[in-house]
Amino acid sequence: MTDQDQAAARREIAGALLSALNRRHEVLDVIVEAEDRATAVAAIATLLDTSARGAEAVMTMAFDQLTKDSRRKIAAELDDLNSQLTFMLNERPASSDESLTLRPFAGDPDRDIFGARLDEVGAAGDGSGQPAQPLDDEIRLAERRIGQEDAAWFVAVVATEKVGMVFGELEQGEVNVRVWIHPDHRKKGYGTAALRRSRSEMARNFPAVPMVVRAQGSNPT
């Protein structure tokens, strides 16, 4: 997560805490009425119009955060974060790490997003840096490596829209990971979210193998 994303996430949490303190009676009501923690968190998120991250922060508030002094400190932090940031969190939707998911590359059905990547980068999908072969050949080679467990490719999806790809290639005892985000979806935090989610996927596909992030050549954020 970039410094800006961290600051934006902290701002979201501070905003949720301050809103919860100002509406503490309503927050307490929805918590008391909830069947369990998950239901309470969802109810808080709806009440305060915040994310699950912000609602979780509210749910775990300590009693010493309810004092006037604590409220003043949270408000001061929120003001400071607002002065530091030039964008709102919803302008980088994936920085909350909730909107983007990864699914395995499906070969021909995903030729559209992989083809867009080849057109822009011009290099083979295996990370070798060699010129790209024709799209059908690239897909066939990728499926072979994936079948041999030498590669793990994923498509980054938001709702039903493909926004990029994550490439994992096993080489000399390491997994080289590259993230590519479609030009139409950059500067929204998707690269950060895709990289974060790729850690668990690569660990699942390549247990106990070190992961090395390689530059894609185009800004993935």
SULKA-V449663 format. One record per residue. RES is the residue in three letters. PHI is phi in radians with two decimals (NA if undefined). OMEGA is omega in radians with two decimals (NA if undefined). D_LAST is the distance of its C-alpha to the last C-alpha in Angstrom with 2 decimals. Layout:
# SULKA-V449663
res = <RES;RES>
phi = <PHI;PHI>
omega = <OMEGA;OMEGA>
d_last = <D_LAST;D_LAST>
This chain:
# SULKA-V449663
res = <MET;THR;ASP;GLN;ASP;GLN;ALA;ALA;ALA;ARG;ARG;GLU;ILE;ALA;GLY;ALA;LEU;LEU;SER;ALA;LEU;ASN;ARG;ARG;HIS;GLU;VAL;LEU;ASP;VAL;ILE;VAL;GLU;ALA;GLU;ASP;ARG;ALA;THR;ALA;VAL;ALA;ALA;ILE;ALA;THR;LEU;LEU;ASP;THR;SER;ALA;ARG;GLY;ALA;GLU;ALA;VAL;MET;THR;MET;ALA;PHE;ASP;GLN;LEU;THR;LYS;ASP;SER;ARG;ARG;LYS;ILE;ALA;ALA;GLU;LEU;ASP;ASP;LEU;ASN;SER;GLN;LEU;THR;PHE;MET;LEU;ASN;GLU;ARG;PRO;ALA;SER;SER;ASP;GLU;SER;LEU;THR;LEU;ARG;PRO;PHE;ALA;GLY;ASP;PRO;ASP;ARG;ASP;ILE;PHE;GLY;ALA;ARG;LEU;ASP;GLU;VAL;GLY;ALA;ALA;GLY;ASP;GLY;SER;GLY;GLN;PRO;ALA;GLN;PRO;LEU;ASP;ASP;GLU;ILE;ARG;LEU;ALA;GLU;ARG;ARG;ILE;GLY;GLN;GLU;ASP;ALA;ALA;TRP;PHE;VAL;ALA;VAL;VAL;ALA;THR;GLU;LYS;VAL;GLY;MET;VAL;PHE;GLY;GLU;LEU;GLU;GLN;GLY;GLU;VAL;ASN;VAL;ARG;VAL;TRP;ILE;HIS;PRO;ASP;HIS;ARG;LYS;LYS;GLY;TYR;GLY;THR;ALA;ALA;LEU;ARG;ARG;SER;ARG;SER;GLU;MET;ALA;ARG;ASN;PHE;PRO;ALA;VAL;PRO;MET;VAL;VAL;ARG;ALA;GLN;GLY;SER;ASN;PRO;THR>
phi = <NA;-1.25;-1.04;-1.16;-1.12;-1.11;-1.14;-1.15;-1.13;-1.14;-1.10;-1.06;-1.13;-1.05;-1.11;-1.15;-1.11;-1.14;-1.09;-1.13;-1.17;-1.24;-2.09;-1.01;-1.19;-1.15;-1.07;-1.08;-1.07;-1.22;-1.21;-1.11;-1.42;-1.29;-1.29;-2.67;-1.08;-1.05;-1.14;-1.12;-1.08;-1.10;-1.17;-1.12;-1.02;-1.19;-1.06;-1.65;0.95;-2.23;-1.46;-1.07;-1.06;-1.14;-1.14;-1.10;-1.10;-1.13;-1.10;-1.76;-1.04;-1.62;-1.06;-1.22;-1.47;-1.56;-1.30;-1.09;-1.09;-1.12;-1.08;-1.10;-1.17;-1.13;-1.11;-1.16;-1.12;-1.10;-1.08;-1.14;-1.14;-1.09;-1.27;-1.41;-1.75;-1.88;-2.38;-1.58;-1.01;-1.27;-1.46;-2.20;-1.01;-1.40;-1.16;-1.44;1.07;-2.10;-1.59;-1.79;-2.24;-2.00;-2.27;-1.05;-1.02;-1.85;1.31;-1.00;-1.06;-1.86;-1.13;-1.14;-1.28;-1.21;-1.10;-1.11;-1.16;-1.09;-1.08;-1.43;-1.41;1.37;-1.96;-1.03;-1.26;-1.41;1.43;-1.29;1.49;-1.29;-1.00;-1.20;-1.51;-0.93;-0.92;-1.08;-1.18;-1.08;-1.12;-1.08;-1.15;-1.12;-1.10;-1.16;-1.14;-1.13;-1.10;-1.51;1.09;-1.74;-2.65;-2.50;-1.94;-2.40;-1.81;-1.48;-2.22;-2.11;1.03;-1.97;-1.71;-1.42;-1.97;3.02;-2.49;-2.14;-2.00;-2.11;-2.18;-1.43;-2.64;0.89;1.35;-2.29;-1.81;-1.48;-1.95;-2.26;-2.05;-2.21;-1.98;-1.00;-0.93;-1.24;-2.14;-1.44;1.12;-2.12;1.62;-1.17;-1.09;-1.07;-1.15;-1.11;-1.13;-1.09;-1.23;-1.18;-1.06;-1.22;-1.17;-1.19;-1.13;-1.25;-1.45;-2.30;-1.00;1.13;-1.76;-1.06;-1.86;-2.12;-1.55;-1.84;-1.17;-1.44;1.83;-2.10;-1.03;-1.50;-1.28>
omega = <-3.13;3.11;3.13;3.12;3.11;3.12;3.14;3.11;3.12;3.10;3.12;3.14;3.13;3.11;3.12;3.13;-3.13;3.10;3.14;3.13;3.12;-3.13;-2.98;-3.13;3.09;3.13;3.13;3.14;-3.09;3.09;-3.13;-3.11;-3.08;3.13;-3.10;-3.07;-3.10;3.12;3.13;3.13;3.12;-3.14;3.10;3.14;3.13;-3.11;-3.05;-3.10;3.14;-3.13;3.07;3.10;3.13;3.14;3.09;3.12;3.10;-3.09;-3.07;3.10;3.06;-3.11;-3.11;3.07;-3.11;-3.09;3.11;3.14;3.12;3.12;3.12;-3.13;3.12;3.12;3.13;3.11;3.14;3.10;-3.13;3.13;3.11;-3.14;-3.12;-2.97;3.14;3.11;3.04;-3.08;-3.11;3.03;3.04;-2.95;-3.08;-3.13;3.04;3.07;-3.11;-2.98;-3.02;3.05;3.06;3.01;-3.12;3.05;-3.01;3.10;-3.05;3.10;-3.14;-3.13;-3.14;-3.09;3.12;3.10;3.09;3.12;3.12;-3.13;-3.09;-3.02;3.11;-3.13;-3.14;-3.11;-3.07;3.11;-3.11;-3.08;3.12;3.10;-3.12;3.00;3.07;-3.02;-3.13;3.12;3.12;3.13;3.14;3.12;3.11;-3.14;3.10;-3.14;3.11;3.12;3.11;3.14;3.04;-3.12;3.03;-3.13;-3.13;3.05;3.09;-3.03;2.99;-2.98;3.10;-3.05;3.08;-3.08;3.14;-3.13;3.01;-3.10;3.04;-3.11;3.13;-3.10;3.08;3.05;3.10;3.03;3.09;-3.06;3.09;3.12;3.07;3.09;-3.13;-3.12;-3.12;-3.03;-3.14;3.14;3.10;-3.13;-3.10;3.12;3.11;-3.12;-3.13;3.12;-3.14;-3.12;-3.11;-3.09;-3.14;3.14;3.13;3.10;3.13;-3.11;-3.10;-3.07;3.04;3.11;-3.14;-3.14;3.13;-3.13;3.13;3.07;-3.11;-3.10;3.04;-3.09;-3.05;-2.99;NA>
d_last = <10.09;9.41;12.62;11.67;10.79;14.06;15.94;14.96;16.08;19.17;19.89;19.87;22.28;24.43;24.70;25.77;28.28;29.76;30.09;31.71;34.14;35.13;35.70;36.94;39.93;37.94;35.43;38.40;39.99;37.11;36.86;40.63;40.68;37.93;39.15;36.65;33.57;31.06;33.01;33.14;29.38;28.89;31.65;30.21;26.80;28.78;31.13;28.62;25.95;23.35;21.12;22.54;21.05;22.99;26.02;26.16;26.24;29.09;30.87;30.98;32.21;35.23;38.39;38.05;34.95;37.29;39.20;39.10;37.95;34.93;34.10;34.36;32.01;29.35;29.77;29.51;26.29;24.82;26.03;24.54;21.05;21.35;22.36;19.41;16.65;16.15;14.38;15.70;14.23;14.74;12.40;9.49;11.61;9.92;10.00;13.66;13.20;15.79;14.68;12.98;15.35;15.78;18.97;20.64;20.37;23.53;24.43;25.92;24.72;21.11;22.00;20.27;16.66;17.58;19.48;16.63;14.73;18.03;18.62;15.52;15.46;19.24;19.54;21.01;19.08;20.81;18.87;22.11;20.90;23.87;23.92;23.16;26.28;27.07;24.88;27.73;28.36;24.77;24.84;28.27;27.32;24.33;26.67;29.19;26.96;25.76;29.44;30.44;27.85;26.31;22.92;20.91;18.43;16.67;15.37;12.69;14.61;14.60;18.30;19.57;16.75;14.94;11.24;10.54;12.25;12.69;15.43;17.87;20.77;23.78;25.13;27.76;27.42;23.64;20.83;18.22;14.92;12.19;9.11;8.68;7.14;9.74;9.62;11.17;8.52;5.37;5.10;6.58;5.34;5.93;4.28;6.21;8.93;9.40;9.90;12.15;14.08;14.53;16.65;19.45;19.39;19.75;22.38;24.23;24.31;24.99;26.93;27.32;25.37;23.01;19.32;17.65;13.96;13.93;11.65;10.97;11.81;9.11;5.77;3.77;0.00>
